[in-house]
Structures are given as structure tokens and as C-alpha cells.
Amino acid sequence: MPRTLPAPRKLPGPPPSSWGPPLVPIPSPRDSPLVSPAPPGPAPGRLSVHPTVSPQVLPRSHPEPSFGPTPGPSPVSPRSLPRCSPGPPPVFPRSSPVPPSVPPLSLPRCPPRPPRGLSPVPPPSLPGPSPPLPGPSPVPPRPSPVPPPAGIGRTAAMAAIRSVKGLVALVTGGGSGLGRATVERLVQHGARVVLLDLPTSAGGQLAQELGEHCAFAPADVTSPKEVGAALAVAQKQFGRLDLAVNCAGIGIAVKTYNSKKDKVHDLEDFQRVINVNLVGTFNVIRLSAQLMSQNKPDADGHRGLLVNTASVAAFEGQVGQAAYSASKGGIVGMTLPIARDLAPLGIRVVTIAPGLFSTPLLAGLPEKVRNFLGQQVPFPSRLGDPAEYAHLVQALAENPMINGEVVRLDGALRMQP
């Protein structure tokens, strides 16, 4: 039997025509009466009332009212509730939280411009020393140990020292090999050199060939007295000492124990190599540093340079090089500590580790063997020229920033056992 709906009852309040457009009803999740939507904000448990609409409560079991035709372009549907006319936005008290639908307040990124004719207010200053008075305030130059000469800036003063011209150098082992090439290059570029070598060497003849800018001082690097006499020659003839290059050295090839000959390494030979290569180098270093410390420092605080000669054998010693590798390894090991010792005096210490060079140590080998050794160098595949060693000495003397370093000069050579 079809269910008949009772006649709609008349609701109190203003006539439907004044309610505005229709509002779609929102069903409640429970069987409680339907309530017209209200803006969020009021306290819970209270019914929100629009200022122009009275609250209407309809039971779910009761049929929706039908209001019939209404004047206006949009008639009211029988299954719809009246829609409230747009009114003023709700006003929330300060104590109530801001509803989620209200966007958060965004502050301007830049401060507003001041009105015309008024200067902007400066921001508050942080606690600390008071700012300086307005006006140009030149930045004081960085203090240096010795101020540059009058009329010469710091950059010009540093550029002036990047030349070996006018320097006074001491080169040990300067009668042959790497030392001879170093003496010749320094004199050629305007330096004055004291050539230190054994009395039986060709150092005296070379000094005569180079003229007044070169003086020969026969000495043994292991003798403090003889090395001191050579330094006295530099002080007397040239007035000071700026550069000392240690090229004196010897080498042997003996196994620690030769099982075929049942022979052990001679201890005296080991001590002699250590004494000449390592102790002799240190002897020249300590006495040269004493004389260099008397120099007047330049604008960068530089007083002198000590260049030592090690070898790639210090890193990749071959069979039979126990004594030679130990002596050269000692030179490598003491480079940085001595550089730190002499740093307060403005004296630099740098070590060169040459590879296979055409020196008197290799000159006695057959040509075939020398070519074979040169082919072991990756690039350039040849023996090094002593003039290339001398060139590096000049570069180290002209670059005051290189200090406490060991520079390999070997063409990427890594010695095999």
C-alpha cells in the first residue's frame, strides 16, 4: 500500500519568498534533526543562527516541506531547504581561534616606504662597539716584518725578489754534475757563487773560467772547519749569503748480504755514505743558516733559501742501495722539520729528488746501458740533463712561497726493484 504524505505544515517566520535562493539540505550523520548550516566559531552545543533566518528543525521521518511556486526566476525544489542570502562575513571574537578557512596573515617582505619629505628611520643597532663616524676610512695595510722601501708597494717589492740576479750562493759539489750546472746557470743569470768542492776536483778551474763572480773554496762537507772557511769566503768577497745548494754526494751498490759470495755489507762503507750524503748536508745547512740569519729581511720577511739534493731512491730504492737510499731518505725526512725550525728567521728549505740524470755516476756506464736506463723514464724517455736541475734551483729561488717541500724531478719515473 503506497504511503501517503500529510499536508505540509506551515512554518513560523518570514515568508519563503524572503529567504533567497534555495539551499541544498545537508544530512546529519545521526538521526538527529537537520539543522541549517552555520559558520564555524560559536561555542559547541549552541545553535548558530543567521541574522536573517530563524533556525528550522525538521525530523528525519517527517517529509520535506513543499512551498509551492515562488515568484522569481529560480523556483524552490520540493526536496531542498531554503538557502540563506549572502550577508556580512562573520565576526570572530579575539578569544576564539581563527577558523581554518581564514588564510593566515602574511607580513610584507619589505618595510613600507616613508612619506615624501621624511628620511627613513635606521634599524636598531645591535649591542657592541659604536659604528664609526660617516666618511671615508682607509683600511690599514697588513703589517710586514720589514716595510717596503719608500715609493715601492708590497706587490712591487715581492716581484723584485723573484730573480737570482744579485744573489750570493754557495754550491757544494760544484765541480761536476748537478752542482757544476747550477754554478754555471746562477753566474749566467747575474748571481755570485762560492764553489765548494774537494781540492782534487775541477772546481778551481771552473771558477777561473767563470771570472770574478765565482770563487773556489776547497773543502769537505763533513768538516765543520772547512765549511766554515768556505762561508767566510762568501762573507768576505760578496758580503752575505742568500742561497745554499747541497749537491755533494757519493753512492755505492752493495747488497746487505750476498749469499753467492757469502759476504755481508761493510759497515764502514755504510757509515761513509751516510756521513757524506746526510751528515755533510746537515753540516752545510746549519752553518749556512747561521750566516743567512744576519741578512736584512726583504719586504716579505725572506732572508735565504737552502736547497738539498735527495733522490728517487729515497722512495723506491733498488737492490744494493740500502746505504744510498738511507742517506737520501734522511734528507727527505729532515726537510720539513728544518723548514719549521728556520721559518721564524725567514729561511726556506726545499729538497729536490732527481731521477736518472746524466751525471758522473752514470757517465762510466756503457752507452747501451745508459740508453736502456733512459727508456725506463715514461716521459721524456731519456736521462735528465743537469741543466734541467739547475733550472729548477733557479725557479725555487725565485718563488718565495715554496717551502718545506720535496720536489721530484724524474719524468714520472718509478724505480723497479
DOMILO-204235 format. One record per atom (N, C-alpha, C): x, y, z. Coordinates in pm, whole numbers, plus 32768, in hexadecimal, padded with zeros to 4 digits. Layout:
BEGIN
XYZ;...
***
This chain:
BEGIN
80567F888000;800080008000;8058807B8000;804C80D37FA0;80A0814C7F9B;808981A48014;80F981DF803D;80F4823780B2;80CE82C38087;806B82FC80CD;803D838380AC;807F83E48109;80A9845180D2;80EA84B98120;8084851C8151;808B854681CC;802B85AB8200;8047863281C2;7FEB868381D2;7FF8870B819B;8065875581E6;80B387A081A2;812087EA81E6;80E788538243;812A885682B4;80FD88BA8315;8145893D82FB;810489A18326;81388A27830F;819E8A48837B;82158A6E8350;82818A8E83AD;82788B1F83D7;82A08B388454;829D8BC5847F;83128C128445;83078C928446;83758CE78417;834D8D31839B;83A98D71835C;83898DC082E3;83608D668272;831C8D9B8210;82EF8D49819F;83668D148151;83568CA7810D;83C48C6B80C0;83FC8CC78057;83AC8D228025;83DE8D777FBB;84518DCF7FE9;845C8DE8806C;84C88E3F809C;85458DF480C3;85458D6E80AF;85B98D1F80DA;86268D218072;860F8D447FFB;86778D477F93;867D8CC47F47;86EA8CAC7F04;86F88C317EB2;86EF8BB67F09;86CE8B467ECC;86BF8ACA7F1B;87478A987F4A;87478A4D7FB7;87BF8A117FF3;87AE897B7FF7;881289357FC6;880A88A27FC4;881B88708052;87C488198083;87CF87EB810E;884A87938120;888587988194;88FA874681B9;88CB86DF821E;88D0865F81FA;889F85F88259;88FC85ED82D0;88C285CE8343;890E85BD83BF;893C852E83CA;89B285148408;89E084898411;898B8434846E;8942846C84C6;88EC84228520;8859843D84FF;88018405854E;8772841B853B;8742849B857E;879E84F6859B;8776857485D8;873785CE8570;86EF86318595;86AE868B8533;871486D184DE;86EC86F48466;87408740840A;874587D18434;87BD8809842B;87D088938455;880B88DF83E1;87E0895583CC;881789A68360;88A989C2837D;88FD89C08313;898E89D48329;89AA8A5B8367;8A0B8A5783BF;8A318AD38405;8AC78AE583FB;8AF78B5983F9;8B898B7083F1;8BCE8B3F846F;8C468B0C8462;8C8D8ADD84DB;8CB18B518535;8CC68B3085B2;8CF18B98860F;8CA98B978693;8C228B868696;8BDC8B908717;8C028B1C8771;8BE48B2887ED;8C048AC1884F;8BB78A448832;8BEF89D0884F;8BA889528833;8B2989488885;8AC989038848;8A4988EB888C;89E489578872;8A0C89C58832;89AE8A308815;898E8A308782;891A8A5A8760;88EB8A5C86D7;890D8AE08699;89528ADA8622;89768B5485DD;88FD8B8C8596;88E18C0885A7;886C8C49856C;889B8CB78511;88718CB38494;88908D1F8437;883F8D98845E;88768E0E844C;882A8E858478;87A78E988431;87978E5C83B9;87198E73836F;86C48DF68366;86EF8D84839D;86A38D078390;86918CCC841A;861C8C9F8437;86008C5D84B6;86268BCB84AA;86538B8C8517;86768AFD8510;85FB8AA984F5;860B8A48849C;859E89EF8477;85CA89618493;857C891684D9;859C888B84FF;8531883284C3;856087CF8476;850487718437;852B86E68460;84CD86968490;84EF860884AD;850785BE842B;856785558433;8588850883BB;850E84BD8387;84B4848E83E0;843F844183B2;83D484998376;83DF851C838B;837985768356;839B859982C7;833E859F826F;835C85C281E3;838B865281D9;83DE86698173;840D86EF815B;839A87478130;839787C18158;832688198133;832C883F80A1;82B88857806E;82AC88877FE4;826B89107FEC;82B189717FB8;828189FB7FC6;82378A2C7F4C;823289D87EE6;81E78A027E72;82328A667E21;81F28A9B7DBD;82358AFB7D65;82518B7E7DAE;82C78BB17D94;82EF8C317DD0;83148C8E7D61;82F88D0F7D7A;831E8D6F7D11;83B48D767D04;83E08D857C8C;84718D947C72;849D8D357C05;85118D4C7BD7;85408CF97B66;85638C6B7B8E;85868C4E7C10;85AF8BC87C34;854D8B907C99;84F78B337C70;84958AFA7CCD;84DA8AA17D33;84938A8E7DA6;84C98A3D7E13;84A489AC7DFA;850B89517E00;84F188C27DED;84AC888B7E67;845088297E56;840A87F17ECA;846A87AE7F2B;84DF87797EFE;853A87317F56;85B587857F76;85A388057F83;8613885D7FA6;85EA88BA8016;864C88E38060;8636894280CC;865789CE809C;86208A3080DC;863D8ABB80B0;86D08ADB80C4;87098B248066;87938B53806D;87958BE180A3;87F48BF880FA;87FE8C7D8136;883A8CDF80D3;88078D5480D6;883D8DBC807E;88C78DE680B1;89218E0B8055;89A78E358082;899E8EAF80DC;89E48EA68148;89E48F1381A8;8A708F3D81CD;8A7E8F8C822F;8B058FB98258;8B568F448290;8BDB8F45827E;8C2C8ED582B0;8C258ECF8347;8C2F8E55837E;8C258E488410;8C9A8E8C8454;8C7E8EC284C7;8CE48F068517;8D058EAC858D;8D868E87859B;8DB18E2D8604;8DEC8E7E8676;8DCE8E5B86ED;8E0B8EA4875F;8E9F8E838769;8EEA8ED887B1;8F7A8EC687BF;8F9B8E468809;8F468E1C8863;8F638DA588B3;8F4E8D258866;8EFF8D2887FA;8EE48CAD87B0;8F528C96874A;8F738C198730;8FDB8BFE86CC;8FB08C21863F;90118C3F85EA;8FF48C628560;8FC88BE38517;8F578BE684D2;8F298B6B848D;8F8B8B438421;8F898AC183FC;8FE78A948395;8FD58AD58310;8F5C8B0482F3;8F438B3D826F;8F828BC6825E;8FA68C0782CE;8FDF8C8E82C5;90758C8182A9;90AA8CBA823F;91398CAD8222;918D8CF4828C;92058CC082A8;925A8D02830D;92888D8B82DC;92A28DDD833C;92CF8E64831E;935D8E6282E8;93748E9D8277;93F98EA2823B;94328F2E824A;94AF8F35827C;94F08FB6828F;953A8FDF8211;9545905C81F5;95909088817D;9625906E8190;9665904A8124;96F5902D8128;974790AC813A;9720911380FD;976D918F8103;972291F3815C;9768924481A6;972292AB81F8;96E29313819F;9675934C81CB;963093B28179;9689942C8166;9676946980F4;96C394E280D7;969695558131;96F395A4815E;96C9961781B1;96889681815A;963896D48195;95F897418148;9661979E810D;963897DF80A2;9693983C8060;96B998AD80BE;973A98CF80B6;976B993A810B;97A2990B818F;9792988B81B1;97C49855822F;982E97ED8211;989997EA825D;99049788824B;98DF97078293;99049695825E;98E29616829F;992896098324;98E595C58380;991D95B08406;9980953E83FE;99FD954E842B;9A5E94E08423;9A36946F8480;9A5A93F2845F;9A37938284B6;9A84938B8539;9A4E934B859F;9A9493528622;9B1A930C8618;9B8093438655;9C07930B8651;9C15929E86B9;9C6392378698;9C7B91C886F3;9CDD91F5875E;9CDC91B087CF;9D3C91D68839;9DCA91BE880B;9E239213882D;9EAF92068805;9EEF928F87FB;9F63929587BF;9FA6931787B2;9F5993748757;9F5D93F08773;9F1594538725;9F4F945C8699;9EFA946C8632;9F2E947385AA;9F8394F08596;9FE194EA8538;A03595608520;9FE695D084E1;A01A964884EB;9FD996BB84B2;9FD896B2841A;9F7296E783DB;9F6D96DF8347;9FE297298309;A00F96EE829A;A080972B8255;A0E296BF8228;A13796DE81C9;A19796798199;A1FC96588206;A20B95D58222;A26C95A88286;A2C695408244;A33F95638220;A398950381DC;A3BC948F8237;A3C3941681FB;A3E7939E8245;A47E939B8254;A4B1938982CD;A544938782DE;A580930F8299;A5F5931C825D;A63392AB8217;A65D9240827A;A66991C48246;A69291548299;A723916882C5;A73F915C8348;A7C991738375;A827910A8340;A89D9131831A;A90590D882E8;A97F90E58341;A9D3907C8343;AA4990858399;AAA090FE837C;AAAF911E82FC;AB00919282D5;AAAF91E18270;AA9792628286;AA4992B08225;AA9492BB81A2;AA4A92BD8133;AA8C92CB80B1;AAD1935180A4;AB329359804C;AB7893DA8039;AB189447800D;AB4294C28023;AAEE95358002;AAD395387F6C;AA54954A7F4A;AA2F95527EBD;AA1694CB7E7D;AA28945D7EC7;AA1293D77E8F;A9A593947EE0;A93B93667E9E;A8D093217EE2;A8F692927F04;A89B924F7F4E;A8B891C67F77;A8C191697F00;A86891797E9E;A86C91237E28;A8ED91377DDA;A91791B37DCA;A99491CD7D81;AA0B91977DCD;AA08919E7E53;AA78916C7EA1;AA8390D57E96;AA11908E7E94;AA158FFC7E85;AA438FD57DF9;AA1C90237D95;AA4790047D0D;AADD901A7CFC;AB1490767D4D;ABA290957D3F;ABFB90227D6D;ABCA8FCD7DC8;AC1E8F607DFA;AC168EE57DA1;ABBF8EE47D40;ABB08E6E7CEB;AC158E6F7C79;AC928E777C9D;ACFF8E717C3D;AD7D8E4C7C89;ADCF8DF77C4B;AE4C8DCF7C8B;AEBA8E377C72;AE9C8E9C7C24;AF028F017C09;AF278F4B7C8A;AFA88F4D7CA7;AFD98F8F7D1E;AFE18F387D99;AFAE8EBD7D94;AFB58E647E07;B0438E2E7E19;B0608E077E94;B0DF8DC67EB4;B0C08D377EDC;B0FE8CD77E97;B0DD8C4A7EAA;B15A8BFA7ECD;B1438B8E7F16;B1A98B287F34;B1788AA57EF9;B1C98A667EA4;B1A489E97E62;B20D89817E86;B1E389197ECD;B23F88AD7EED;B23E88477E7B;B2B188077E67;B2BD87AA7DF6;B2B387F27D72;B2DB88707D6E;B2CB88C17CF6;B33088A87C8A;B38B884A7C9D;B3EF88307C35;B3C087D47BC9;B350878F7BD8;B321872F7B73;B28C87147B85;B25186D77B1F;B1C786A87B27;B16187147B3F;B10486F77B9A;B09887537BB7;B0CB87D67BF1;B13387CE7C45;B16988487C80;B1A988A37C1A;B1F2886C7BBC;B23288BE7B54;B1CA89077B01;B16288C07AD9;B0F789007A8A;B0B489707AD9;B0A5895D7B5B;B06789C47BAF;B0C08A407BB8;B1428A2B7BCA;B19E8A9C7BD1;B19B8AEC7B4F;B1A28AA87AE1;B1A48AEC7A5F;B1248B3C7A47;B0B18B027A6B;B0348B4A7A53;B0258BC37AAE;B0498BB67B2A;B03C8C277B85;B0968C9C7B5B;B1128C7E7B36;B16B8CE87B08;B1388D267A88;B1028CD47A2F;B0CD8D0679B1;B05A8D6779C7;B00C8D557A32;AF988DAB7A4E;AFB68E177AB5;B0348E347ACB;B0578EA87B1B;B0708E907BAD;B0788E127BD9;B0978DF67C65;B12E8DE87C79;B1568DF17CF6;B1E38DDB7D1B;B1E98D5B7D6D;B24B8D047D4E;B24A8C7B7D82;B2D08C5B7DC2;B2C78C167E35;B33C8BD77E73;B3328B427E56;B3928B0F7E0B;B3928A837DE1;B3E08A317E48;B39B89D77E8C;B3D989827EF2;B3E588F47EBC;B46088C17EBB;B47888377E8E;B4FF880A7EC5;B51B878C7EB1;B59A87557EE2;B61087987E9A;B683879D7EDB;B6F887DC7E99;B71F87967E18;B70287147E0D;B72886CA7D95;B6C286D57D24;B65887207D37;B5F1872C7CD1;B61787967C6B;B5BE87A57C09;B5D4880A7BA0;B593888E7BC5;B57488A37C46;B532891E7C6E;B58789997C5D;B609898E7C79;B6618A027C69;B6688A307BD9;B67489D57B7C;B67B89F97AEF;B5F98A387AC0;B5868A017AEE;B5058A3B7AC6;B4F68AC87AFC;B5248AE17B75;B5188B677BAE;B5698BCC7B5F;B5DE8BA57B2F;B62D8BFE7ADC;B5E88C1C7A58;B5A58BBA7A1F;B5608BCF79A0;B4E98C2D79B0;B4A58C287A22;B42E8C7B7A36;B4508D0A7A5F;B4C98D247A8A;B4F28DAD7AA4;B4DE8DD87B34;B4D28E5A7B47;B4D08E947BCD;B4508E797C1A;B3E78E4D7BD7;B3698E307C1B;B3668DA47C58;B3D48D5B7C50;B3DA8CD57C89;B45D8CC57CD5;B4558C917D50;B4CB8C797DA4;B4CD8BE77DCB;B5448BAC7DC8;B5538B1F7DEA;B5808B137E7B;B53E8AB67EC6;B5608A9C7F52;B5718A067F62;B5EC89D27F62;B60189427F74;B5DA89188001;B58488B3800B;B5548888808E;B51188018083;B50787C080F6;B4BB87438107;B43C87648155;B3CB873C8121;B34D87628160;B33D872681EA;B38886BE8209;B37D8682828E;B3D286CA82F6;B420872C82CE;B4778774832A;B43A87FA834F;B416880F83CC;B3DF889283F4;B441890383DD;B4C188EC83F3;B524895583E3;B531897F8351;B538891F82F6;B54889418269;B4CB89828230;B45789528258;B3DB89938229;B3D28A208260;B3FB8A3482DE;B3FB8ABB8315;B4588B1882CB;B4CD8AE2829B;B5298B34824D;B4EB8B5B81C7;B4A08B008189;B45D8B21810A;B3F58B8E811D;B3AC8B8A818A;B34A8BF281A6;B38D8C7781C3;B4058C7081FD;B44F8CED8214;B4788D2E8191;B4948CDD812A;B4B38D1380A6;B43B8D5F806E;B3C58D25807F;B34C8D698050;B3378DEC809A;B34D8DED811C;B33B8E66816A;B3A28ED08145;B41E8EA6812C;B4898F058111;B4818F3F8084;B4688EEA8021;B46C8F197F96;B3E68F547F69;B3788F1A7F99;B2F58F457F66;B29B8F837FD1;B2C38F7E804E;B27C8FC780B6;B20C8F7E80FC;B1DB8F1180C8;B16A8ECC8108;B1578E4480C5;B0EC8DFC80EC;B0C78D7C80AE;B02F8D7680A5;AFFC8D65802A;AF6B8D5F8012;AF398CD47FEF;AF908C807FB7;AF668BFF7F82;AFD48B997F9A;AFAE8B217FC7;B00C8AB17FD8;AFCF8A377F96;B01A89F77F3B;AFEB89837EEF;B048890E7F0F;B01288A47F46;B05E882C7F6A;B05587C67EFA;B0C387B97EAE;B0CA87567E43;B13686EC7E5B;B18586FB7EC3;B1F0869A7EDE;B1B586187F0F;B1E885AA7EDC;B1B685277F06;B20084B77EC0;B1F5843F7EFA;B23483C77EC3;B1CC83587EC5;B1EC82EA7E82;B19082787E7F;B1DA81F67E69;B1A4818B7EA0;B1DA81057E8D;B16780A77E71;B18980307E3F;B1267FC87E23;B1587F467E5E;B1287F297ED7;B1517EB17F1F;B0D67E747F61;B0C67DF27F52;B0587DAE7F93;B0707DA4802A;B0037D9C8071;B0107D8B8101;B0597D088123;B0397C9F80D9;B0827C2080E6;B0807BDA805F;B0F67BBE802C;B1047B787FAD;B1177AE47FCB;B0AF7A957FB2;B0B67A067FD3;B11479BA7F77;B12379E87EFB;B17C79A07E9E;B20E79AE7EC8;B2317A267EF8;B2BB7A3C7F24;B2CA7A317FBC;B2597A1B8000;B25A7A118091;B2A07A8B80CE;B26E7B0180A4;B2AB7B7E80D0;B23E7BDD8100;B2557C1A8174;B1F57C7A81AA;B2217D078185;B1C47D628192;B1DF7DEF8174;B2477E2481D6;B2A97E6B81A2;B3117EA581F7;B2D77F1A8245;B2E67F1882C7;B2AC7F818318;B2F080078301;B371800682E6;B3B7808482CC;B38480C7824D;B366807981E5;B32E80B2816B;B2A580F08185;B25480AE81D6;B1D180E581F7;B1E081698242;B23A816D82A4;B24E81E782F0;B2878258829A;B2DC8238823B;B31782A081E6;B2AC82E1818E;B25282908156;B1E782C88103;B18A83208158;B16682F181CD;B110833F8226;B15683C0824F;B1D883B7826A;B222842B829A;B22C84988230;B247847181B2;B25684D58148;B1CE850C811D;B17184B380FE;B0F184DF80C4;B0968520812B;B08A84E5819E;B02985168202;B06985778265;B0D4854B82A6;B11485A1830A;B154861A82C8;B19486068255;B1D08677820F;B16886DE81E4;B0F386AF81B7;B088870D8193;B05A875C820B;B0478719827B;B01A876082F3;B08487C18325;B104879D8316;B16F87F68341;B16B887A82F5;B15788728272;B14E88EC8221;B0CF893A8243;B06288F48260;AFE48938827F;AFF2898C82FD;B02689518367;B029899783E7;B0878A1083E5;B0FA8A0283A1;B1588A73839D;B1288ADF833C;B0E88AB782CF;B0B38B1B8271;B0408B6982AE;AFEA8B2582FB;AF7A8B6A833A;AFAC8BD4839C;B01A8BB983E0;B0528C1B843C;B07B8C9A83F4;B0BA8C8B837F;B0E48D008333;B06D8D4782F3;B00B8CFC82C2;AF948D398284;AF438D8A82E8;AF438D608365;AEF28DA783C9;AF218E3683DE;AF9A8E5783B2;AFCE8EDE83BF;AF9F8F3A834F;AF5E8F0182E9;AF2D8F528279;AEB98FAA82A6;AEAB901A8266;AE389070827D;ADC290388231;AD52901B8273;ACE08FE0822C;ACA4904181C7;AC6C9008815E;AC2C905B80F8;AB9E907C8125;AB4F90B180C9;AAC690DA80EB;AA6E90668115;AA938FEC80EB;AA458F75810F;AA818F2B8186;AAE88F6281C3;AB298F218234;AB898EB3820C;ABAF8EAD818D;AC038E408159;AC968E63816D;ACE28DFE81A0;AD728E1281B5;ADC98DB28165;AD978D3F813E;ADEB8CE080F5;ADA38C6080D2;ADE88C0C8084;ADB28B8D8054;AE1D8B22805B;ADF68AAB808A;AE4D8A36808F;AE1089CA8036;AE5C899F7FD0;AE2E89387F73;AE8488BC7F87;AE42884B7FA1;AE8787CB7FB4;AE6C876F7F3E;AEC2870D7F2E;AEB486AD7EC1;AEA086227EFC;AE2C85E87EE4;AE0F855E7F0D;AE1585067E92;ADB784AB7E83;ADB284517E0F;AD2E84067E14;AD0683D47D9E;AC90837D7D9C;ACAB82FC7DE7;AD2B82DC7DFE;AD4D82667E4E;AD1E82757EDE;AD0382EE7F09;ACCB83007F8F;AC4082C47F9B;ABF982B57F2A;AB71827F7F29;AB6D81F27EEE;ABBD81D87E86;ABBC81567E41;AC4C81237E34;AC8A81077EA4;AD1380D47E9F;AD1B804C7E5E;AD8380387E10;AD947FBA7DC8;ADF07F5B7E16;AE067EE87DDB;AE5E7E847E18;AEEB7EBD7E21;AF277EB27E95;AFAE7EE37EAB;AFB67F757ED2;AF447FB97EE7;AF4580487F09;AF1C80617F9A;AF3980057FF3;AF108018807F;AF51809580B9;AFD380A480A8;B019811980E0;AFF0819A8098;AFEB81968014;AFCA820E7FC6;AF3A823A7FE3;AEDC81DB7FE5;AE5181FF7FFF;AE3F8232808D;AE8A81F980EC;AE7F82298176;AEB082B98181;AF1C82D9813C;AF5083628143;AEF283C58100;AEBB83A3808F;AE6083FE8049;ADD88406808F;ADAF839580C8;AD3383998116;AD3F83F18190;ADB783F581CC;ADCC8450823D;ADC084E18215;ADF18502819D;ADE4858D816C;AD5185B28158;AD058553811F;AC75856D810D;AC30857E8193;AC54852981F3;AC10852E8274;AC2D85AB82C4;ACA285E782B4;ACC2865C8305;AC9E86DF82C0;AC6786DA8248;AC4687558200;ABDD87A88249;AB6D876A826A;AB0287B682AC;AB2787E38339;AB63878E838C;AB8887C18412;ABE88837840E;AC4A883283B4;ACA788A383AC;AC6089208377;AC06890C8317;ABB9898082E4;AB6989C08354;AB33897083AD;AAE889A9841E;AB4589E98483;ABBC89AF8494;AC1C89ED84F0;AC458A7984C2;AC5C8A888440;AC928B05840C;AC268B6683DA;ABA98B3E83E1;AB3D8B9683B2;AB3A8C1B83FD;AB4C8C1F8481;AB4B8CA284C4;ABBA8CFF8496;AC248CC7845C;AC928D1B842C;AC7F8D46839A;AC178D138359;AC018D3482CC;AC5C8CE7826F;AC848C6D8295;ACDB8C198241;AC8B8BA08214;AC858B898192;AC3A8B19815A;AC958AA08146;AC578A298141;AC9E89AB812A;AC4E895980C7;AC8C89348058;AC4C88E57FEF;ACAD88787FC3;AC7888037FA2;ACCA87927F75;AC9D87687EEA;ACFD874B7E94;ACE387177E0D;AD0986837E0D;ACB186307DD6;ACCA85A17DCA;ACD7857E7D36;AD5085817CFF;AD6085637C70;AD4F84CE7C53;AD2D84B27BD6;AD2784287BA7;ADAC84007B69;ADA583C77AF1;AE1E839D7AA9;AE5484137A59;AEC884477A84;AF0684B97A42;AF8F84917A0E;AFB684D679A7;B03984BD7969;B0A5850379BC;B0CF84C07A27;B13484F47A83;B1AF849A7A7D;B21D84C47ABE;B294846D7ABD;B27B83E27AF6;B21483D17B4A;B1F5834D7B7F;B1C682EE7B11;B18783247AA8;B15882D17A38;B1AF82E079BC;B20B833E79C0;B25D83547948;B2B682DD7929;B2DE8291798F;B335821F7978;B2EF81A47944;B26B81A6793A;B22181327907;B227812D786F;B21C80B67835;B21980AA77A1;B1A280F57766;B1B1811E76EB;B146816976A8;B0C6811876A0;B0D08097768B;B05A80437681;B00D80417706;B05680397773;B015803977F6;AFD480C07812;B016812C77EE;AFDE81B17804;AF5E81C577B3;AF5D81947738;AEE3819E76E7;AE72814C7723;AE9680D77758;AE2F80847797;ADF580C97812;AE4A81087861;AE19814F78D6;ADC081C578AF;ADE5820B7843;AD93827A7816;AD0A825077E7;AD0081D777AE;AC7F81A7777F;AC21818177F1;AC5381757868;ABFE815778DB;ABAE81D0790A;ABD6824678DE;AB8F82C07904;AB1382CE78AC;AA9A82DD78E5;AA2082E87892;AA278359782E;AA4183D4785B;AA4C844477FE;AA8D84B97846;AAEF84F87804;AB3084CC7788;AB89845377A1;AB8783F77743;ABCD83767752;AC6183887735;ACA783C17794;AD3783D87788;AD6E83F87812;ADF183FF781C;AE2F842B7899;AE1E84C178A9;AE1384ED7924;AE05857B793D;AE8685C67923;AE78864478FA;AEEB869A78E2;AF0686EA7961;AF8386F3798F;AFA087437A06;AF7087D479FB;AF69880A7980;AF3688927971;AEA5889D799D;AE58882F7993;ADCD883179BF;ADC588367A59;AE2287F77A9A;AE2A88037B2C;AE4B88937B54;AEAB88CF7B0F;AED189597B2E;AE5D89B97B15;AE0E899B7AAF;AD9989EF7A92;AD3689EB7B05;AD2389747B40;ACC789687BB0;ACFC89B27C2A;AD7F89B17C3F;ADB889FC7CAF;AD9A8A917C9F;ADA78AC37C28;AD888B507C10;ACF58B6C7C29;AC9D8B127BFD;AC0D8B277C13;ABEB8B287CA7;AC2B8AD17CF4;AC128ACF7D84;AC438B4E7DC6;ACB48B837D98;ACE88BFF7DD1;AC908C767DAF;AC4B8C717D40;ABFA8CE37D14;AB6A8CDB7D44;AB428C6C7D82;AAB98C5D7DB4;AABC8C517E4C;AAA08CBC7E95;AAAF8CB97F27;AA458C6A7F70;A9E08C357F2A;A9758BED7F6F;A9948B597F7D;A9F58B247F35;AA168A967F3E;AA718A827FB6;AA448A328015;AA908A1E8090;AA69899880CD;AACD89538107;AAB388D5814C;AA81886780F1;AAA788688072;AA72880A800F;AAE287B97FCF;AABF873F7FA4;AB1886E97F56;AAE086E07EC9;AB2C870E7E68;AAFF87147DDC;AB4586A47D8E;AAF7864C7D54;AB2F85E17D01;AB4786167C74;ABBE85FB7C41;ABE486247BBA;AC1085A77B71;ABAC85587B42;ABCB84D07B13;AB7E84A77A96;AB2F84FF7A58;AAE484D679E1;AA7F846879FD;AA4284677A73;A9DE84037A9D;AA1C83787AAC;AA9D83727ACB;AAE182F27ADB;AAC382B77B65;AAA682357B68;AA9A81E97BE2;AAF881717BD5;AB6081707C27;ABCA810D7C19;AB9780817C37;ABC580207BE8;ABA77F947BFF;AC0E7F577C5D;ABF27EE57C9A;AC557EA87CF3;ACD87E8A7CAE;
***
